Amino acid sequence: MNVGILLGLLAGTGFLVLLHAAPWNRSPGIEARVGPYLGAAPSYRASWWADPLRGLGSAVGARLGSGRVVAERLAVLDPSLDPASDGASGLEAALAQHRAEQVLFSVAGVVSAVPAGFLAGGSTPVTVVAFVVAGGFAGALVRGELLARRVRVRRAEIAADLPDVAELLALSVGAGENVAGALERVAAGNGPLCAQLRHSLGRVRTGTPLLDALLDLAGRWGVAPFTRFVDGIAVAVEAGSPLAEVLRAQAGDAREAERRRLIESGGRKEVQMMVPVVFGVLPVTVLFAVYPGLAQLQLG
């Protein structure tokens, strides 16, 4: 029975993949439409069957954490792992440690899945193998999600620190400091944003242009408010605009973005607060209201 269910699921999944990959269900992409006008050979017919597999591989790699994705996440958490500042060896060591931790999580998932397989479906080989594969995949996925969650928390901390840092920069520049000196003064504080700024200033001392270091930092973080902040500084420096006014405007934009983020987070929390009310408090209230009447009817 279990073998039949597993074979049916595999057959249904294969049928859905083939149906999704069928040429009549797929519209040509932008490359296939624009390619003939640019003189490039159309690649739609040659690769239509590989697109679903490539998409599946990209999705699995994104969830488990491919080498590039994990390297970017580790560089966000630790500024010393930036390959642009001679941190490639440390990045390789951190990446190897992450892979080793994924293996340990997979082993823990397999160890946990084997008893569950015996309890759920008996001792049939197909059921045990399915649970083992699912447990190993789930363990690696959990380790990748933990790293992704740490990166999301770090980016939220950076976005929360940005308004204060921008206002301090505006005050320093308005008092007569140049951009590098203002960044040196502000980076002496605490917080993840100040730590990353200190690392970028260290690159500047070794010969990297200041704007290039800041733009590289913004691209590595992927925090939209900080990216806009750095772009504003770059435009002001290149165009010769009053930098203090630009920094004050950027600080106001950063505070507005943080306010919107807090409002959105509060809205999500309100929805989450309804879950225990609807599924916990409300059923108990209805039970206490209805049960005495039912008991009275049974006694009557």
Stockholm file with secondary structure:
# STOCKHOLM 1.0

chainA/1-300         MNVGILLGLLAGTGFLVLLHAAPWNRSPGIEARVGPYLGAAPSYRASWWADPLRGLGSAVGARLGSGRVVAERLAVLDPSLDPASDGASGLEAALAQHRAEQVLFSVAGVVSAVPAGFLAGGSTPVTVVAFVVAGGFAGALVRGELLARRVRVRRAEIAADLPDVAELLALSVGAGENVAGALERVAAGNGPLCAQLRHSLGRVRTGTPLLDALLDLAGRWGVAPFTRFVDGIAVAVEAGSPLAEVLRAQAGDAREAERRRLIESGGRKEVQMMVPVVFGVLPVTVLFAVYPGLAQLQLG
#=GR chainA/1-300 SS CHHHHHHHHHHHHHHHHHHHHCGGGCCCCHHHHHHHHHTCCCCHHHHTTHHHHHHHHHHHHHHHTCHHHHHHHHHHHCGGGCGGGTCHHHHHHHHHHHHHHHHHHHHHHHHHHHHHHHHHHTTCHHHHHHHHHHHHHHHHHHHHHHHHHHHHHHHHHHHHHHHHHHHHHHHHHHTTCCHHHHHHHHTTSSSHHHHHHHHHHHHHHTTCCHHHHHHHHHHHHCCHHHHHHHHHHHHHHHHTCCHHHHHHHHHHHHHHHHHHHHHHHHHHHHHHHHHHIIIIIHHHHHHHHHHHHHHHHHHC
#=GC SS_cons         CHHHHHHHHHHHHHHHHHHHHCGGGCCCCHHHHHHHHHTCCCCHHHHTTHHHHHHHHHHHHHHHTCHHHHHHHHHHHCGGGCGGGTCHHHHHHHHHHHHHHHHHHHHHHHHHHHHHHHHHHTTCHHHHHHHHHHHHHHHHHHHHHHHHHHHHHHHHHHHHHHHHHHHHHHHHHHTTCCHHHHHHHHTTSSSHHHHHHHHHHHHHHTTCCHHHHHHHHHHHHCCHHHHHHHHHHHHHHHHTCCHHHHHHHHHHHHHHHHHHHHHHHHHHHHHHHHHHIIIIIHHHHHHHHHHHHHHHHHHC
//
